[in-house]
Amino acid sequence: MSTLLATERLTRRFGGVIALNGVSLDVAAGERHAVIGPNGAGKTTLFNVISGELLPSSGHVRLGGRPITGLAPHKIATQGLARTFQRNNLLANLTALENVRLAAQAHTTATRRWLTPTARLRDIRDAAVALLGRVGLEERAGLPARVLSYGEQRQLELAIALAGRPRVLLLDEPTSGMSPAETVAMTSLLSRLGREQTLVIIEHDMDVVFAIADRITVLHLGEVLAQGTPDRIKGDPRVQDAYLGAPPPGRA
């Protein structure tokens, strides 16, 4: 598979602190790629640089072979990259359907149809309904976002991110704060997403990581400690020492 997203020796300094130090990774089209590591490893900083929230001190980011380093977040979004955050950013008083409809409208020419009332833009509403169905919220479409459960709000965020039909979707701790049942539901949902969306996931729950990821990058102190398949990462002594811990006796 061809590389869709690549970082090349990304470095980011905050004064005397080096948050990222020469981080290179490549993500193939259709891949599910997890980024893991202890707190302070540089995971969220990596996402911030890729998505344009932060400028790198040095290094480059390419999407589909084209440089996106230094572009504003909204410009990067138009190139086919979307992101969710650890904390939700929903319009709490609007319904689930209205939240997704607005996101879908932002990625169409609908805002330029000056003579057509938004309420009549059936194609946008239908797209929003389909997205809610894709994440399992079709029966919650008419409820305000504020009354949805925490897990449902995270599902709604995913629908909003998918509204732009991104080629690459960055998910920052998609199961953080969820109950065990909500975590299982989100893991199943992410596993069912079509391969037209390439996923890059920061996640602390290793059960989720090993259930979803095709490949894993391990960050430690701002550097790439290891990269490879889940089985390779599980058995890497450096990763066990820095993050996972040693496996129980009798298990590799």
Beta strands, then each sheet from edge to edge (+ up, - down):
strand 1: 3-14
strand 2: 17-28
strand 3: 32-36
strand 4: 58-63
strand 5: 66-67
strand 6: 81-84
strand 7: 168-172
strand 8: 198-202
strand 9: 215-220
strand 10: 223-228
sheet 1: 2+ 1- 4+ 5-
sheet 2: 6+ 7+ 8+ 3+ 9+ 10-
end
